[in-house]
Amino acid sequence: MRYLLGFGARPTMAADDVTDGQNEAAYTLGFLPPDAAFYTFQGFLGERRRLPGRDGPPGADYNISPTLKPWGIQVLVGFFREGDREELGRFEATYARTGNPLDFVRVQAPVFGAALHRD
């Protein structure tokens, strides 16, 4: 999270997204229903991973079935502003207190609300 906020070192397993604007792919998005077995399946869909760091089955790394994750949490997970020292302070304080980086999401709720209602 420190890296995403713009104040930490690049993670060892980071990669840059590379896009080729010359070749546009034609596709149609499809969505699984929220109660699809894909979200709760605990087995392996392919070979076991050799590198540590991901515990989801190959091809997916879910953390909870969408039906069990409140919409408010889903929105707040992606709300942070790169270079904002106040947000870094909130993250550091929350992480020091709980040790869970996702608790930062709850602390961001009032900040998100204020940003949402600005003129």
N, CA, C and O atoms as a GROMACS GRO file, in nm:
protein
  476
    1MET      N    1   0.083  -0.119   0.000
    1MET     CA    2   0.000   0.000   0.000
    1MET      C    3   0.087   0.125   0.000
    1MET      O    4   0.053   0.224  -0.064
    2ARG      N    5   0.199   0.121   0.071
    2ARG     CA    6   0.289   0.237   0.070
    2ARG      C    7   0.335   0.268  -0.073
    2ARG      O    8   0.343   0.384  -0.112
    3TYR      N    9   0.364   0.165  -0.150
    3TYR     CA   10   0.406   0.182  -0.289
    3TYR      C   11   0.292   0.244  -0.371
    3TYR      O   12   0.314   0.336  -0.450
    4LEU      N   13   0.170   0.193  -0.354
    4LEU     CA   14   0.056   0.245  -0.429
    4LEU      C   15   0.029   0.391  -0.396
    4LEU      O   16  -0.014   0.468  -0.482
    5LEU      N   17   0.054   0.428  -0.271
    5LEU     CA   18   0.034   0.566  -0.231
    5LEU      C   19   0.147   0.658  -0.279
    5LEU      O   20   0.136   0.780  -0.271
    6GLY      N   21   0.257   0.597  -0.330
    6GLY     CA   22   0.367   0.675  -0.384
    6GLY      C   23   0.479   0.703  -0.286
    6GLY      O   24   0.562   0.790  -0.311
    7PHE      N   25   0.483   0.629  -0.174
    7PHE     CA   26   0.583   0.655  -0.071
    7PHE      C   27   0.666   0.532  -0.034
    7PHE      O   28   0.743   0.539   0.062
    8GLY      N   29   0.652   0.424  -0.104
    8GLY     CA   30   0.727   0.303  -0.071
    8GLY      C   31   0.806   0.251  -0.188
    8GLY      O   32   0.786   0.292  -0.303
    9ALA      N   33   0.896   0.160  -0.158
    9ALA     CA   34   0.976   0.097  -0.262
    9ALA      C   35   0.889   0.005  -0.347
    9ALA      O   36   0.789  -0.049  -0.300
   10ARG      N   37   0.928  -0.010  -0.470
   10ARG     CA   38   0.858  -0.100  -0.562
   10ARG      C   39   0.870  -0.244  -0.510
   10ARG      O   40   0.980  -0.288  -0.478
   11PRO      N   41   0.760  -0.316  -0.502
   11PRO     CA   42   0.767  -0.455  -0.454
   11PRO      C   43   0.853  -0.541  -0.546
   11PRO      O   44   0.863  -0.515  -0.666
   12THR      N   45   0.912  -0.643  -0.490
   12THR     CA   46   0.998  -0.733  -0.566
   12THR      C   47   0.925  -0.798  -0.682
   12THR      O   48   0.981  -0.811  -0.790
   13MET      N   49   0.802  -0.838  -0.661
   13MET     CA   50   0.726  -0.910  -0.763
   13MET      C   51   0.636  -0.816  -0.845
   13MET      O   52   0.533  -0.860  -0.896
   14ALA      N   53   0.672  -0.688  -0.857
   14ALA     CA   54   0.593  -0.593  -0.934
   14ALA      C   55   0.625  -0.603  -1.083
   14ALA      O   56   0.733  -0.649  -1.122
   15ALA      N   57   0.532  -0.561  -1.164
   15ALA     CA   58   0.552  -0.558  -1.309
   15ALA      C   59   0.478  -0.439  -1.367
   15ALA      O   60   0.378  -0.394  -1.311
   16ASP      N   61   0.526  -0.390  -1.479
   16ASP     CA   62   0.460  -0.280  -1.548
   16ASP      C   63   0.360  -0.337  -1.648
   16ASP      O   64   0.387  -0.437  -1.714
   17ASP      N   65   0.244  -0.273  -1.657
   17ASP     CA   66   0.149  -0.311  -1.760
   17ASP      C   67   0.199  -0.255  -1.894
   17ASP      O   68   0.233  -0.138  -1.904
   18VAL      N   69   0.203  -0.339  -1.993
   18VAL     CA   70   0.247  -0.296  -2.125
   18VAL      C   71   0.131  -0.316  -2.221
   18VAL      O   72   0.075  -0.425  -2.230
   19THR      N   73   0.096  -0.211  -2.292
   19THR     CA   74  -0.014  -0.222  -2.386
   19THR      C   75   0.034  -0.186  -2.526
   19THR      O   76   0.129  -0.109  -2.542
   20ASP      N   77  -0.031  -0.240  -2.623
   20ASP     CA   78   0.000  -0.211  -2.762
   20ASP      C   79  -0.122  -0.146  -2.824
   20ASP      O   80  -0.219  -0.214  -2.859
   21GLY      N   81  -0.118  -0.014  -2.837
   21GLY     CA   82  -0.233   0.059  -2.888
   21GLY      C   83  -0.259   0.038  -3.036
   21GLY      O   84  -0.360   0.084  -3.089
   22GLN      N   85  -0.170  -0.032  -3.104
   22GLN     CA   86  -0.186  -0.054  -3.248
   22GLN      C   87  -0.283  -0.167  -3.278
   22GLN      O   88  -0.342  -0.171  -3.386
   23ASN      N   89  -0.300  -0.258  -3.186
   23ASN     CA   90  -0.384  -0.376  -3.209
   23ASN      C   91  -0.498  -0.379  -3.108
   23ASN      O   92  -0.477  -0.414  -2.991
   24GLU      N   93  -0.616  -0.344  -3.151
   24GLU     CA   94  -0.731  -0.344  -3.061
   24GLU      C   95  -0.800  -0.480  -3.069
   24GLU      O   96  -0.829  -0.530  -3.177
   25ALA      N   97  -0.824  -0.538  -2.952
   25ALA     CA   98  -0.889  -0.668  -2.945
   25ALA      C   99  -1.041  -0.651  -2.943
   25ALA      O  100  -1.093  -0.560  -2.878
   26ALA      N  101  -1.109  -0.736  -3.013
   26ALA     CA  102  -1.255  -0.736  -3.011
   26ALA      C  103  -1.299  -0.840  -2.908
   26ALA      O  104  -1.257  -0.956  -2.915
   27TYR      N  105  -1.382  -0.800  -2.814
   27TYR     CA  106  -1.425  -0.893  -2.710
   27TYR      C  107  -1.559  -0.849  -2.653
   27TYR      O  108  -1.602  -0.735  -2.672
   28THR      N  109  -1.623  -0.939  -2.585
   28THR     CA  110  -1.747  -0.912  -2.514
   28THR      C  111  -1.727  -0.955  -2.370
   28THR      O  112  -1.684  -1.068  -2.344
   29LEU      N  113  -1.758  -0.868  -2.277
   29LEU     CA  114  -1.743  -0.903  -2.136
   29LEU      C  115  -1.855  -0.998  -2.094
   29LEU      O  116  -1.970  -0.984  -2.135
   30GLY      N  117  -1.818  -1.094  -2.013
   30GLY     CA  118  -1.916  -1.186  -1.955
   30GLY      C  119  -1.894  -1.191  -1.805
   30GLY      O  120  -1.780  -1.178  -1.760
   31PHE      N  121  -1.997  -1.210  -1.730
   31PHE     CA  122  -1.986  -1.210  -1.585
   31PHE      C  123  -2.048  -1.336  -1.526
   31PHE      O  124  -2.154  -1.381  -1.569
   32LEU      N  125  -1.980  -1.391  -1.430
   32LEU     CA  126  -2.035  -1.506  -1.357
   32LEU      C  127  -2.139  -1.456  -1.258
   32LEU      O  128  -2.128  -1.344  -1.208
   33PRO      N  129  -2.239  -1.536  -1.229
   33PRO     CA  130  -2.334  -1.496  -1.124
   33PRO      C  131  -2.262  -1.492  -0.989
   33PRO      O  132  -2.167  -1.568  -0.969
   34PRO      N  133  -2.304  -1.407  -0.897
   34PRO     CA  134  -2.236  -1.392  -0.768
   34PRO      C  135  -2.224  -1.522  -0.689
   34PRO      O  136  -2.133  -1.535  -0.606
   35ASP      N  137  -2.314  -1.618  -0.711
   35ASP     CA  138  -2.308  -1.742  -0.634
   35ASP      C  139  -2.240  -1.855  -0.712
   35ASP      O  140  -2.256  -1.972  -0.676
   36ALA      N  141  -2.166  -1.823  -0.817
   36ALA     CA  142  -2.097  -1.926  -0.897
   36ALA      C  143  -1.996  -2.002  -0.812
   36ALA      O  144  -1.932  -1.944  -0.724
   37ALA      N  145  -1.982  -2.130  -0.838
   37ALA     CA  146  -1.889  -2.214  -0.763
   37ALA      C  147  -1.745  -2.167  -0.778
   37ALA      O  148  -1.662  -2.194  -0.692
   38PHE      N  149  -1.715  -2.097  -0.885
   38PHE     CA  150  -1.580  -2.045  -0.906
   38PHE      C  151  -1.530  -1.966  -0.786
   38PHE      O  152  -1.412  -1.974  -0.752
   39TYR      N  153  -1.619  -1.889  -0.721
   39TYR     CA  154  -1.579  -1.804  -0.611
   39TYR      C  155  -1.553  -1.880  -0.482
   39TYR      O  156  -1.484  -1.829  -0.393
   40THR      N  157  -1.606  -1.999  -0.469
   40THR     CA  158  -1.589  -2.072  -0.344
   40THR      C  159  -1.507  -2.199  -0.358
   40THR      O  160  -1.475  -2.262  -0.258
   41PHE      N  161  -1.473  -2.237  -0.480
   41PHE     CA  162  -1.395  -2.358  -0.505
   41PHE      C  163  -1.257  -2.346  -0.440
   41PHE      O  164  -1.186  -2.249  -0.463
   42GLN      N  165  -1.219  -2.444  -0.359
   42GLN     CA  166  -1.093  -2.439  -0.286
   42GLN      C  167  -0.987  -2.532  -0.345
   42GLN      O  168  -0.877  -2.539  -0.292
   43GLY      N  169  -1.017  -2.603  -0.451
   43GLY     CA  170  -0.922  -2.695  -0.511
   43GLY      C  171  -0.828  -2.625  -0.606
   43GLY      O  172  -0.817  -2.502  -0.605
   44PHE      N  173  -0.760  -2.702  -0.688
   44PHE     CA  174  -0.666  -2.647  -0.784
   44PHE      C  175  -0.721  -2.666  -0.926
   44PHE      O  176  -0.775  -2.772  -0.959
   45LEU      N  177  -0.708  -2.564  -1.007
   45LEU     CA  178  -0.757  -2.570  -1.144
   45LEU      C  179  -0.646  -2.604  -1.242
   45LEU      O  180  -0.670  -2.607  -1.363
   46GLY      N  181  -0.527  -2.628  -1.194
   46GLY     CA  182  -0.412  -2.657  -1.279
   46GLY      C  183  -0.296  -2.700  -1.192
   46GLY      O  184  -0.315  -2.745  -1.079
   47GLU      N  185  -0.177  -2.687  -1.244
   47GLU     CA  186  -0.059  -2.725  -1.167
   47GLU      C  187  -0.044  -2.634  -1.046
   47GLU      O  188  -0.083  -2.517  -1.049
   48ARG      N  189   0.012  -2.690  -0.939
   48ARG     CA  190   0.037  -2.609  -0.819
   48ARG      C  191   0.143  -2.505  -0.849
   48ARG      O  192   0.235  -2.529  -0.928
   49ARG      N  193   0.131  -2.391  -0.786
   49ARG     CA  194   0.226  -2.282  -0.806
   49ARG      C  195   0.356  -2.310  -0.732
   49ARG      O  196   0.356  -2.364  -0.621
   50ARG      N  197   0.465  -2.272  -0.794
   50ARG     CA  198   0.596  -2.291  -0.730
   50ARG      C  199   0.638  -2.170  -0.651
   50ARG      O  200   0.712  -2.182  -0.554
   51LEU      N  201   0.592  -2.052  -0.692
   51LEU     CA  202   0.630  -1.929  -0.624
   51LEU      C  203   0.530  -1.895  -0.515
   51LEU      O  204   0.409  -1.912  -0.536
   52PRO      N  205   0.576  -1.850  -0.400
   52PRO     CA  206   0.483  -1.810  -0.294
   52PRO      C  207   0.419  -1.675  -0.326
   52PRO      O  208   0.464  -1.603  -0.416
   53GLY      N  209   0.315  -1.642  -0.254
   53GLY     CA  210   0.255  -1.510  -0.268
   53GLY      C  211   0.111  -1.509  -0.312
   53GLY      O  212   0.038  -1.415  -0.282
   54ARG      N  213   0.067  -1.612  -0.384
   54ARG     CA  214  -0.073  -1.620  -0.425
   54ARG      C  215  -0.128  -1.751  -0.375
   54ARG      O  216  -0.069  -1.857  -0.396
   55ASP      N  217  -0.242  -1.744  -0.310
   55ASP     CA  218  -0.300  -1.867  -0.257
   55ASP      C  219  -0.430  -1.906  -0.327
   55ASP      O  220  -0.490  -2.007  -0.292
   56GLY      N  221  -0.473  -1.827  -0.423
   56GLY     CA  222  -0.592  -1.862  -0.498
   56GLY      C  223  -0.558  -1.963  -0.606
   56GLY      O  224  -0.441  -1.983  -0.637
   57PRO      N  225  -0.659  -2.026  -0.662
   57PRO     CA  226  -0.632  -2.122  -0.770
   57PRO      C  227  -0.575  -2.049  -0.892
   57PRO      O  228  -0.603  -1.931  -0.911
   58PRO      N  229  -0.496  -2.117  -0.974
   58PRO     CA  230  -0.441  -2.052  -1.092
   58PRO      C  231  -0.553  -1.990  -1.176
   58PRO      O  232  -0.657  -2.052  -1.199
   59GLY      N  233  -0.530  -1.868  -1.219
   59GLY     CA  234  -0.631  -1.799  -1.299
   59GLY      C  235  -0.721  -1.710  -1.217
   59GLY      O  236  -0.797  -1.631  -1.274
   60ALA      N  237  -0.715  -1.720  -1.086
   60ALA     CA  238  -0.798  -1.635  -1.001
   60ALA      C  239  -0.732  -1.621  -0.866
   60ALA      O  240  -0.662  -1.711  -0.820
   61ASP      N  241  -0.755  -1.510  -0.803
   61ASP     CA  242  -0.708  -1.490  -0.666
   61ASP      C  243  -0.817  -1.412  -0.593
   61ASP      O  244  -0.805  -1.292  -0.571
   62TYR      N  245  -0.922  -1.482  -0.556
   62TYR     CA  246  -1.035  -1.420  -0.490
   62TYR      C  247  -1.007  -1.411  -0.340
   62TYR      O  248  -0.920  -1.480  -0.289
   63ASN      N  249  -1.081  -1.326  -0.270
   63ASN     CA  250  -1.067  -1.321  -0.126
   63ASN      C  251  -1.199  -1.350  -0.055
   63ASN      O  252  -1.199  -1.384   0.064
   64ILE      N  253  -1.311  -1.337  -0.124
   64ILE     CA  254  -1.440  -1.369  -0.064
   64ILE      C  255  -1.545  -1.370  -0.176
   64ILE      O  256  -1.532  -1.300  -0.276
   65SER      N  257  -1.645  -1.450  -0.157
   65SER     CA  258  -1.754  -1.453  -0.254
   65SER      C  259  -1.818  -1.315  -0.264
   65SER      O  260  -1.844  -1.252  -0.162
   66PRO      N  261  -1.845  -1.266  -0.386
   66PRO     CA  262  -1.902  -1.132  -0.402
   66PRO      C  263  -2.031  -1.111  -0.322
   66PRO      O  264  -2.059  -0.998  -0.280
   67THR      N  265  -2.109  -1.215  -0.302
   67THR     CA  266  -2.234  -1.198  -0.227
   67THR      C  267  -2.208  -1.167  -0.081
   67THR      O  268  -2.295  -1.115  -0.011
   68LEU      N  269  -2.086  -1.197  -0.032
   68LEU     CA  270  -2.054  -1.173   0.108
   68LEU      C  271  -1.976  -1.044   0.131
   68LEU      O  272  -1.953  -1.006   0.246
   69LYS      N  273  -1.936  -0.978   0.024
   69LYS     CA  274  -1.858  -0.855   0.037
   69LYS      C  275  -1.949  -0.735   0.015
   69LYS      O  276  -2.005  -0.719  -0.094
   70PRO      N  277  -1.966  -0.652   0.117
   70PRO     CA  278  -2.054  -0.536   0.102
   70PRO      C  279  -2.006  -0.442  -0.009
   70PRO      O  280  -1.886  -0.426  -0.030
   71TRP      N  281  -2.101  -0.381  -0.080
   71TRP     CA  282  -2.067  -0.290  -0.189
   71TRP      C  283  -1.977  -0.176  -0.141
   71TRP      O  284  -1.886  -0.135  -0.212
   72GLY      N  285  -2.004  -0.127  -0.023
   72GLY     CA  286  -1.923  -0.017   0.031
   72GLY      C  287  -1.776  -0.054   0.042
   72GLY      O  288  -1.690   0.028   0.012
   73ILE      N  289  -1.747  -0.175   0.084
   73ILE     CA  290  -1.608  -0.221   0.093
   73ILE      C  291  -1.549  -0.234  -0.046
   73ILE      O  292  -1.434  -0.197  -0.068
   74GLN      N  293  -1.625  -0.287  -0.140
   74GLN     CA  294  -1.574  -0.303  -0.277
   74GLN      C  295  -1.535  -0.168  -0.338
   74GLN      O  296  -1.435  -0.159  -0.408
   75VAL      N  297  -1.613  -0.065  -0.311
   75VAL     CA  298  -1.582   0.068  -0.364
   75VAL      C  299  -1.459   0.126  -0.296
   75VAL      O  300  -1.372   0.182  -0.363
   76LEU      N  301  -1.451   0.112  -0.165
   76LEU     CA  302  -1.343   0.175  -0.090
   76LEU      C  303  -1.206   0.111  -0.110
   76LEU      O  304  -1.104   0.177  -0.090
   77VAL      N  305  -1.202  -0.015  -0.149
   77VAL     CA  306  -1.074  -0.083  -0.168
   77VAL      C  307  -0.988  -0.009  -0.271
   77VAL      O  308  -0.866  -0.004  -0.257
   78GLY      N  309  -1.050   0.046  -0.371
   78GLY     CA  310  -0.973   0.115  -0.475
   78GLY      C  311  -0.963   0.265  -0.457
   78GLY      O  312  -0.915   0.334  -0.546
   79PHE      N  313  -1.007   0.316  -0.343
   79PHE     CA  314  -1.004   0.461  -0.322
   79PHE      C  315  -0.880   0.501  -0.243
   79PHE      O  316  -0.874   0.484  -0.121
   80PHE      N  317  -0.783   0.555  -0.314
   80PHE     CA  318  -0.667   0.617  -0.253
   80PHE      C  319  -0.607   0.710  -0.356
   80PHE      O  320  -0.627   0.691  -0.476
   81ARG      N  321  -0.535   0.810  -0.311
   81ARG     CA  322  -0.478   0.908  -0.402
   81ARG      C  323  -0.326   0.908  -0.389
   81ARG      O  324  -0.271   0.937  -0.282
   82GLU      N  325  -0.260   0.876  -0.497
   82GLU     CA  326  -0.114   0.871  -0.498
   82GLU      C  327  -0.055   1.006  -0.459
   82GLU      O  328  -0.097   1.110  -0.510
   83GLY      N  329   0.041   1.003  -0.369
   83GLY     CA  330   0.110   1.124  -0.327
   83GLY      C  331   0.043   1.198  -0.212
   83GLY      O  332   0.092   1.304  -0.172
   84ASP      N  333  -0.066   1.148  -0.159
   84ASP     CA  334  -0.139   1.215  -0.051
   84ASP      C  335  -0.079   1.172   0.084
   84ASP      O  336  -0.098   1.059   0.128
   85ARG      N  337  -0.007   1.264   0.148
   85ARG     CA  338   0.061   1.232   0.275
   85ARG      C  339  -0.038   1.205   0.389
   85ARG      O  340  -0.008   1.128   0.479
   86GLU      N  341  -0.154   1.269   0.384
   86GLU     CA  342  -0.255   1.243   0.488
   86GLU      C  343  -0.304   1.098   0.479
   86GLU      O  344  -0.324   1.033   0.581
   87GLU      N  345  -0.322   1.049   0.358
   87GLU     CA  346  -0.364   0.909   0.342
   87GLU      C  347  -0.255   0.815   0.388
   87GLU      O  348  -0.283   0.712   0.449
   88LEU      N  349  -0.130   0.848   0.358
   88LEU     CA  350  -0.019   0.767   0.407
   88LEU      C  351  -0.022   0.762   0.559
   88LEU      O  352  -0.003   0.655   0.618
   89GLY      N  353  -0.045   0.876   0.623
   89GLY     CA  354  -0.053   0.880   0.769
   89GLY      C  355  -0.166   0.793   0.823
   89GLY      O  356  -0.149   0.723   0.923
   90ARG      N  357  -0.281   0.799   0.758
   90ARG     CA  358  -0.393   0.714   0.802
   90ARG      C  359  -0.360   0.567   0.784
   90ARG      O  360  -0.392   0.484   0.869
   91PHE      N  361  -0.296   0.534   0.670
   91PHE     CA  362  -0.258   0.395   0.649
   91PHE      C  363  -0.159   0.349   0.756
   91PHE      O  364  -0.178   0.243   0.816
   92GLU      N  365  -0.054   0.427   0.780
   92GLU     CA  366   0.048   0.389   0.878
   92GLU      C  367  -0.014   0.370   1.017
   92GLU      O  368   0.017   0.273   1.087
   93ALA      N  369  -0.100   0.464   1.058
   93ALA     CA  370  -0.162   0.455   1.190
   93ALA      C  371  -0.251   0.332   1.202
   93ALA      O  372  -0.248   0.261   1.302
   94THR      N  373  -0.330   0.307   1.098
   94THR     CA  374  -0.420   0.191   1.100
   94THR      C  375  -0.340   0.061   1.100
   94THR      O  376  -0.371  -0.030   1.177
   95TYR      N  377  -0.240   0.053   1.016
   95TYR     CA  378  -0.158  -0.070   1.007
   95TYR      C  379  -0.083  -0.095   1.138
   95TYR      O  380  -0.071  -0.210   1.180
   96ALA      N  381  -0.033   0.011   1.202
   96ALA     CA  382   0.038  -0.005   1.330
   96ALA      C  383  -0.058  -0.056   1.437
   96ALA      O  384  -0.019  -0.133   1.525
   97ARG      N  385  -0.182  -0.012   1.431
   97ARG     CA  386  -0.281  -0.050   1.531
   97ARG      C  387  -0.334  -0.192   1.511
   97ARG      O  388  -0.350  -0.265   1.608
   98THR      N  389  -0.361  -0.232   1.386
   98THR     CA  390  -0.428  -0.360   1.362
   98THR      C  391  -0.342  -0.464   1.291
   98THR      O  392  -0.366  -0.584   1.305
   99GLY      N  393  -0.243  -0.419   1.214
   99GLY     CA  394  -0.161  -0.513   1.136
   99GLY      C  395  -0.231  -0.565   1.012
   99GLY      O  396  -0.176  -0.651   0.942
  100ASN      N  397  -0.349  -0.515   0.983
  100ASN     CA  398  -0.425  -0.559   0.866
  100ASN      C  399  -0.438  -0.443   0.769
  100ASN      O  400  -0.507  -0.346   0.799
  101PRO      N  401  -0.372  -0.451   0.651
  101PRO     CA  402  -0.379  -0.340   0.557
  101PRO      C  403  -0.520  -0.309   0.508
  101PRO      O  404  -0.547  -0.196   0.467
  102LEU      N  405  -0.610  -0.406   0.512
  102LEU     CA  406  -0.747  -0.380   0.466
  102LEU      C  407  -0.827  -0.294   0.564
  102LEU      O  408  -0.931  -0.240   0.527
  103ASP      N  409  -0.781  -0.283   0.687
  103ASP     CA  410  -0.850  -0.194   0.781
  103ASP      C  411  -0.839  -0.048   0.738
  103ASP      O  412  -0.918   0.036   0.782
  104PHE      N  413  -0.742  -0.017   0.654
  104PHE     CA  414  -0.729   0.116   0.596
  104PHE      C  415  -0.854   0.153   0.518
  104PHE      O  416  -0.892   0.270   0.510
  105VAL      N  417  -0.919   0.054   0.459
  105VAL     CA  418  -1.040   0.076   0.381
  105VAL      C  419  -1.148   0.142   0.467
  105VAL      O  420  -1.213   0.236   0.422
  106ARG      N  421  -1.166   0.094   0.587
  106ARG     CA  422  -1.270   0.150   0.674
  106ARG      C  423  -1.237   0.294   0.716
  106ARG      O  424  -1.326   0.377   0.730
  107VAL      N  425  -1.109   0.322   0.735
  107VAL     CA  426  -1.066   0.456   0.774
  107VAL      C  427  -1.086   0.554   0.659
  107VAL      O  428  -1.105   0.674   0.682
  108GLN      N  429  -1.083   0.505   0.536
  108GLN     CA  430  -1.100   0.590   0.420
  108GLN      C  431  -1.245   0.628   0.393
  108GLN      O  432  -1.272   0.720   0.315
  109ALA      N  433  -1.340   0.561   0.456
  109ALA     CA  434  -1.481   0.585   0.428
  109ALA      C  435  -1.522   0.732   0.442
  109ALA      O  436  -1.585   0.785   0.350
  110PRO      N  437  -1.488   0.801   0.553
  110PRO     CA  438  -1.528   0.942   0.561
  110PRO      C  439  -1.459   1.030   0.456
  110PRO      O  440  -1.518   1.127   0.408
  111VAL      N  441  -1.335   0.996   0.422
  111VAL     CA  442  -1.262   1.074   0.322
  111VAL      C  443  -1.328   1.055   0.184
  111VAL      O  444  -1.342   1.150   0.107
  112PHE      N  445  -1.366   0.932   0.155
  112PHE     CA  446  -1.436   0.904   0.029
  112PHE      C  447  -1.568   0.980   0.024
  112PHE      O  448  -1.602   1.041  -0.077
  113GLY      N  449  -1.643   0.977   0.135
  113GLY     CA  450  -1.770   1.049   0.141
  113GLY      C  451  -1.755   1.197   0.117
  113GLY      O  452  -1.836   1.258   0.047
  114ALA      N  453  -1.650   1.256   0.177
  114ALA     CA  454  -1.626   1.399   0.157
  114ALA      C  455  -1.590   1.429   0.012
  114ALA      O  456  -1.637   1.527  -0.045
  115ALA      N  457  -1.506   1.344  -0.048
  115ALA     CA  458  -1.466   1.363  -0.187
  115ALA      C  459  -1.586   1.346  -0.281
  115ALA      O  460  -1.596   1.415  -0.383
  116LEU      N  461  -1.673   1.256  -0.247
  116LEU     CA  462  -1.791   1.229  -0.329
  116LEU      C  463  -1.888   1.347  -0.329
  116LEU      O  464  -1.955   1.372  -0.429
  117HIS      N  465  -1.895   1.418  -0.218
  117HIS     CA  466  -1.993   1.526  -0.206
  117HIS      C  467  -1.936   1.665  -0.232
  117HIS      O  468  -2.005   1.765  -0.213
  118ARG      N  469  -1.809   1.671  -0.276
  118ARG     CA  470  -1.751   1.802  -0.312
  118ARG      C  471  -1.817   1.857  -0.436
  118ARG      O  472  -1.862   1.783  -0.523
  119ASP      N  473  -1.823   1.989  -0.442
  119ASP     CA  474  -1.880   2.054  -0.563
  119ASP      C  475  -1.784   2.047  -0.678
  119ASP      O  476  -1.815   2.096  -0.787
   0.00000   0.00000   0.00000
